[in-house]
Amino acid sequence: MEPRDLSAHTVYRAGRGIEEVARELGLDPDDMVKLASNENMYGPSPDAVEAIRGAAERMHSYPKASHADLVDELAAMWDVTPEQVWLSNGGDGALDCLARAMLDPGQDVLVPSPGFAYYAMSARYHHGEVNEYTLSKADDFAQTADTVLKDYDGERIVYLTSPHNPTGAEFSTDAVRTIAEETDEQTLVVVDEAYGEFSERPSKRPLLDDRDDVALLRTFSKAYGLAGVRLGYAVVPEDWADAYARINTPFSASELACRAGLAALDDDEHVERSVETASWAREYLSAELDAPTWDSAGNFVLAEVGDASAVADAAQERGVIIRDCSSFGLPECIRITCGTREDTERAVSVLNEVIEVIEA
């Protein structure tokens, strides 16, 4: 007995946790700073933590009411019908739902390179084929309609990331509209706005009012600080929103996740604090890091350091964990998550020391 042929599939390598690295290096976890996974620098919404505690005694029940309540809240927030909100187990769960709803075996998708590996992984899980469009470092990873359309060849799904991970670049609403207009009427344009709260640009949500070929992806993992409970969702056009009922797994978001999400939506103070600190950290990293950086609209900054692996390893030995972007096809770059002021300042100090030593 063997699984189906998985030779074309890649493995998603998540950033390593503080405890794991500390054990390996013999360091005190409390003395380490992790700025590798774009997590919220202040942790989860305090209101969400209380909601999880309060929901603990209801763990014997399926999350029917909480799921419905959260969908209604999100629908009101985005001014859509509840059927248009596809709640999921993280943003990657929403990608799976869209792939199940849209892809027939052998159909192609178009993904960015560099980009989030799970776009391609999800498509392949659902027996799709993967093509790429290139974001050029020489062009500062600019995201324009031409960037995508020059490599478009009738794919069933086109994935856009705005703000983009790991570069921080954005698509304008006009660019997304142009892509949707100039691709086939049976091509779905998915706009991943996982980092949307950190951007000063508005969501691409208005496009759903007059188009049936654009869907949005959102998550509670970043600005709301709920990465550990796995909660995300898609916002889809009304014309085919009822497909969710036919492709969704039963109770795809847990009781704890739904209760935490409901509480986090009302915790404006936590989100505002997180967004403001990320904005400060982006400016600080760009100004103080002894390496070229790119403008970012996310809660992270991409920097060119020469040998990313060497810099990341050396920084880790000094207690600062950042992301080596070799897995993105950028072996000369690191990605630094925006931390608190204290953590960001420490990271810059350590990285500048490391960069100086490695360049010497």
C-alpha positions as CSV (number, residue, x, y, z in Angstrom):
1,M,0.0,0.0,0.0
2,E,1.4,3.4,-1.0
3,P,0.1,6.9,-1.3
4,R,-0.6,8.5,-4.7
5,D,2.4,9.9,-6.5
6,L,3.5,12.9,-4.5
7,S,6.8,13.6,-6.2
8,A,5.6,16.9,-7.6
9,H,4.6,18.1,-4.1
10,T,6.8,20.3,-1.9
11,V,6.9,20.4,1.9
12,Y,5.9,23.6,3.7
13,R,8.7,24.6,6.0
14,A,7.3,26.8,8.8
15,G,9.6,29.1,10.8
16,R,11.1,27.4,13.8
17,G,9.8,28.2,17.3
18,I,11.7,29.8,20.2
19,E,11.6,26.7,22.3
20,E,12.8,24.4,19.5
21,V,15.8,26.7,18.7
22,A,16.6,27.4,22.4
23,R,16.9,23.7,23.1
24,E,19.1,23.1,20.1
25,L,21.5,26.0,21.0
26,G,21.3,25.7,24.8
27,L,19.9,29.1,25.2
28,D,17.2,30.5,27.6
29,P,13.9,30.8,25.6
30,D,13.1,34.0,27.6
31,D,16.3,35.6,26.2
32,M,15.4,35.0,22.6
33,V,13.5,37.1,20.1
34,K,11.5,35.5,17.3
35,L,10.9,37.7,14.2
36,A,10.6,35.0,11.6
37,S,6.9,34.1,11.2
38,N,5.1,37.5,10.9
39,E,3.3,36.8,14.1
40,N,1.7,39.6,16.2
41,M,4.3,41.3,18.3
42,Y,1.9,41.8,21.2
43,G,0.5,38.3,21.1
44,P,-3.3,37.5,20.9
45,S,-6.0,40.0,21.6
46,P,-6.5,39.9,25.4
47,D,-10.3,39.8,24.8
48,A,-9.8,36.7,22.7
49,V,-7.8,35.0,25.5
50,E,-10.7,35.6,27.9
51,A,-13.2,34.3,25.3
52,I,-11.2,31.1,25.0
53,R,-11.2,30.6,28.7
54,G,-14.9,31.2,28.9
55,A,-15.6,28.8,26.1
56,A,-13.5,26.0,27.5
57,E,-16.5,24.3,29.3
58,R,-18.4,24.1,25.9
59,M,-15.8,22.0,24.2
60,H,-18.2,19.0,24.1
61,S,-20.4,20.9,21.6
62,Y,-19.9,21.4,17.9
63,P,-19.3,25.0,17.0
64,K,-22.7,25.6,15.2
65,A,-23.8,28.8,17.0
66,S,-20.4,30.4,17.3
67,H,-19.7,29.7,13.6
68,A,-22.9,31.3,12.5
69,D,-22.4,34.3,14.8
70,L,-18.9,34.9,13.5
71,V,-20.0,34.6,9.9
72,D,-22.8,37.1,10.6
73,E,-20.3,39.5,12.2
74,L,-17.9,39.3,9.3
75,A,-20.7,39.7,6.7
76,A,-21.8,42.9,8.4
77,M,-18.2,44.2,8.6
78,W,-17.7,43.6,4.8
79,D,-21.2,44.5,3.8
80,V,-21.9,41.1,2.2
81,T,-24.4,38.3,2.8
82,P,-23.4,35.6,5.3
83,E,-23.2,33.1,2.4
84,Q,-20.3,35.1,1.0
85,V,-18.2,34.5,4.0
86,W,-16.4,31.1,3.8
87,L,-15.0,30.5,7.3
88,S,-12.0,28.2,7.5
89,N,-9.2,26.6,9.5
90,G,-6.7,29.4,8.8
91,G,-6.2,31.3,5.6
92,D,-4.7,28.1,4.0
93,G,-8.1,26.4,4.7
94,A,-9.8,29.1,2.7
95,L,-7.4,28.4,-0.2
96,D,-8.3,24.8,0.0
97,C,-12.0,25.6,-0.1
98,L,-11.6,27.8,-3.2
99,A,-9.5,25.0,-4.9
100,R,-12.2,22.4,-4.1
101,A,-14.8,24.7,-5.5
102,M,-13.0,25.8,-8.7
103,L,-10.5,23.2,-9.9
104,D,-11.1,20.2,-12.0
105,P,-8.2,17.7,-12.2
106,G,-5.5,18.9,-14.5
107,Q,-6.6,22.6,-14.5
108,D,-3.8,25.2,-14.1
109,V,-3.3,27.9,-11.6
110,L,-1.0,30.9,-11.7
111,V,1.1,31.8,-8.6
112,P,3.7,34.5,-7.8
113,S,7.4,33.7,-7.7
114,P,8.6,34.4,-5.1
115,G,5.5,33.9,-3.1
116,F,3.5,31.9,-0.5
117,A,4.2,28.3,-1.1
118,Y,0.8,27.1,-0.1
119,Y,-0.9,28.5,-3.2
120,A,0.8,25.9,-5.3
121,M,0.6,23.2,-2.6
122,S,-3.2,23.6,-2.3
123,A,-3.7,23.4,-6.1
124,R,-1.6,20.2,-6.3
125,Y,-3.5,18.7,-3.4
126,H,-6.6,19.1,-5.5
127,H,-5.0,17.6,-8.6
128,G,-4.3,21.0,-10.3
129,E,-1.2,22.1,-12.2
130,V,0.9,25.1,-11.3
131,N,2.4,27.9,-13.4
132,E,4.2,31.0,-12.2
133,Y,4.5,34.7,-12.9
134,T,7.7,36.4,-11.8
135,L,8.1,39.3,-9.4
136,S,11.4,40.9,-10.5
137,K,13.9,41.9,-7.9
138,A,15.4,44.2,-10.5
139,D,12.0,46.0,-10.7
140,D,11.7,46.1,-6.9
141,F,9.2,43.3,-7.0
142,A,6.6,45.7,-8.5
143,Q,3.1,44.2,-8.7
144,T,1.3,45.5,-11.7
145,A,-1.3,44.1,-14.1
146,D,1.4,43.6,-16.7
147,T,3.5,41.6,-14.2
148,V,0.7,39.0,-14.1
149,L,-0.8,39.2,-17.6
150,K,2.4,38.6,-19.4
151,D,2.6,35.1,-18.0
152,Y,-1.2,34.4,-18.0
153,D,-2.3,31.5,-20.2
154,G,-5.9,30.8,-19.4
155,E,-5.3,29.5,-15.9
156,R,-8.4,28.7,-13.8
157,I,-7.2,30.6,-10.7
158,V,-4.8,33.5,-10.5
159,Y,-3.3,34.3,-7.0
160,L,-2.4,37.8,-6.1
161,T,-0.9,38.8,-2.7
162,S,-1.4,42.3,-1.4
163,P,0.6,43.1,0.6
164,H,2.9,40.5,-0.8
165,N,4.9,38.1,1.3
166,P,7.9,38.3,1.6
167,T,8.5,41.6,-0.3
168,G,5.7,43.8,1.1
169,A,4.7,45.1,-2.3
170,E,1.0,45.8,-3.2
171,F,-1.4,45.7,-6.1
172,S,-3.6,48.7,-6.7
173,T,-7.3,48.2,-7.0
174,D,-7.1,49.3,-10.6
175,A,-4.4,46.7,-11.3
176,V,-6.6,43.9,-9.9
177,R,-9.6,45.1,-11.9
178,T,-7.5,45.1,-15.0
179,I,-6.3,41.6,-14.4
180,A,-9.9,40.4,-13.8
181,E,-11.1,42.2,-16.9
182,E,-8.3,40.8,-19.2
183,T,-8.4,37.2,-18.0
184,D,-10.9,34.6,-19.1
185,E,-14.4,34.9,-17.7
186,Q,-13.9,31.5,-16.1
187,T,-10.7,32.6,-14.3
188,L,-11.0,33.4,-10.6
189,V,-8.7,36.1,-9.3
190,V,-7.9,35.4,-5.6
191,V,-6.5,38.4,-3.7
192,D,-4.8,37.3,-0.5
193,E,-5.1,40.2,2.0
194,A,-3.7,38.4,5.0
195,Y,-1.7,41.5,5.8
196,G,-4.3,43.9,4.8
197,E,-4.8,45.5,8.2
198,F,-1.2,46.8,8.1
199,S,-1.6,48.5,4.7
200,E,-2.7,52.1,4.2
201,R,-4.5,51.1,1.0
202,P,-8.1,50.0,1.1
203,S,-9.2,46.4,0.6
204,K,-10.1,45.2,-2.9
205,R,-13.6,44.4,-1.5
206,P,-15.5,46.9,-3.7
207,L,-14.6,44.8,-6.8
208,L,-17.0,42.1,-5.5
209,D,-20.0,44.5,-6.0
210,D,-19.9,44.2,-9.8
211,R,-17.7,41.1,-10.5
212,D,-18.2,37.4,-10.0
213,D,-14.5,36.5,-10.7
214,V,-12.7,38.1,-7.7
215,A,-12.5,36.6,-4.2
216,L,-10.6,37.9,-1.1
217,L,-8.7,36.0,1.5
218,R,-8.4,37.2,5.1
219,T,-6.9,35.8,8.3
220,F,-7.0,36.3,12.1
221,S,-3.4,35.2,12.4
222,K,-1.6,38.5,11.9
223,A,-3.2,41.8,13.2
224,Y,-5.5,39.9,15.6
225,G,-2.7,37.6,16.9
226,L,-4.6,34.4,16.6
227,A,-2.2,32.3,14.5
228,G,-2.3,29.5,17.0
229,V,-6.0,28.9,16.8
230,R,-6.1,28.7,13.0
231,L,-8.9,31.0,11.8
232,G,-9.3,32.6,8.4
233,Y,-11.9,33.2,5.7
234,A,-12.7,34.0,2.1
235,V,-15.1,36.6,0.9
236,V,-16.6,35.5,-2.4
237,P,-19.0,36.8,-5.0
238,E,-22.7,36.3,-4.2
239,D,-23.4,34.5,-7.5
240,W,-21.6,31.3,-6.5
241,A,-21.3,31.7,-2.7
242,D,-23.6,28.7,-2.1
243,A,-20.8,26.4,-3.3
244,Y,-19.3,26.5,0.2
245,A,-22.1,24.3,1.5
246,R,-21.1,21.6,-0.9
247,I,-17.3,21.7,-0.5
248,N,-16.8,22.7,3.1
249,T,-15.6,20.2,5.7
250,P,-17.9,19.9,8.7
251,F,-17.1,22.5,11.3
252,S,-13.9,23.8,9.7
253,A,-13.4,26.4,12.4
254,S,-13.4,25.2,16.0
255,E,-15.5,26.5,18.9
256,L,-12.4,28.1,20.5
257,A,-11.4,29.7,17.2
258,C,-14.8,31.1,16.5
259,R,-15.2,32.5,20.1
260,A,-11.7,34.0,19.9
261,G,-12.5,35.5,16.5
262,L,-15.7,37.1,17.7
263,A,-13.9,38.7,20.7
264,A,-10.9,39.8,18.6
265,L,-13.2,41.7,16.1
266,D,-14.3,43.9,18.9
267,D,-10.8,44.6,20.3
268,D,-10.0,47.7,18.2
269,E,-7.3,48.8,20.6
270,H,-5.2,45.7,20.1
271,V,-5.3,45.9,16.3
272,E,-4.6,49.6,16.3
273,R,-1.6,49.2,18.6
274,S,-0.3,46.3,16.5
275,V,-0.7,48.3,13.3
276,E,0.9,51.5,14.7
277,T,3.9,49.5,16.1
278,A,4.4,47.7,12.8
279,S,4.5,51.0,11.0
280,W,7.1,52.3,13.4
281,A,9.1,49.1,13.1
282,R,9.1,49.2,9.3
283,E,10.5,52.7,9.3
284,Y,13.1,51.8,12.0
285,L,14.3,48.7,10.1
286,S,14.6,50.7,6.8
287,A,16.5,53.5,8.5
288,E,18.8,51.6,10.9
289,L,19.6,48.2,9.4
290,D,22.9,48.2,7.6
291,A,21.5,46.5,4.5
292,P,19.2,47.6,1.6
293,T,15.5,47.1,2.3
294,W,12.3,47.3,0.3
295,D,9.3,49.4,1.1
296,S,6.7,47.1,2.8
297,A,3.0,47.4,3.6
298,G,3.0,44.3,5.8
299,N,4.2,43.6,9.3
300,F,7.7,42.6,8.0
301,V,10.6,44.0,6.0
302,L,12.7,42.3,3.3
303,A,16.4,43.0,3.4
304,E,19.3,42.1,1.2
305,V,22.3,40.8,3.2
306,G,24.4,38.8,0.8
307,D,24.4,35.3,2.4
308,A,21.0,35.0,4.0
309,S,21.7,31.6,5.5
310,A,24.9,32.7,7.2
311,V,23.3,35.8,8.5
312,A,20.2,34.0,9.8
313,D,22.3,31.3,11.5
314,A,24.6,33.8,13.2
315,A,21.8,35.9,14.4
316,Q,20.0,32.8,15.8
317,E,23.1,31.9,17.8
318,R,22.9,35.4,19.3
319,G,19.2,34.9,20.2
320,V,17.4,36.6,17.3
321,I,15.4,34.4,14.9
322,I,14.7,35.9,11.5
323,R,13.6,34.3,8.2
324,D,16.2,33.1,5.7
325,C,14.4,33.7,2.3
326,S,16.3,31.0,0.4
327,S,13.1,29.0,0.4
328,F,11.4,31.9,-1.5
329,G,14.2,31.7,-4.1
330,L,15.9,34.7,-2.6
331,P,19.1,33.3,-1.0
332,E,20.5,36.8,-0.6
333,C,17.6,38.1,1.5
334,I,16.2,37.8,5.0
335,R,12.7,38.8,6.1
336,I,12.4,40.5,9.5
337,T,9.0,40.5,11.3
338,C,8.0,43.8,12.9
339,G,8.5,43.3,16.6
340,T,7.9,45.5,19.7
341,R,10.2,48.5,19.9
342,E,12.5,46.6,22.3
343,D,12.6,43.5,20.1
344,T,13.1,45.4,16.9
345,E,15.9,47.5,18.3
346,R,17.7,44.4,19.6
347,A,17.2,42.6,16.2
348,V,18.8,45.5,14.3
349,S,21.7,45.7,16.7
350,V,22.4,42.0,16.4
351,L,21.9,41.9,12.6
352,N,24.2,44.9,12.1
353,E,26.9,43.1,14.1
354,V,26.4,39.9,12.2
355,I,26.4,41.6,8.8
356,E,29.6,43.4,9.6
357,V,31.4,40.3,10.6
358,I,30.2,38.2,7.6
359,E,31.1,41.0,5.2
360,A,34.6,41.5,6.7
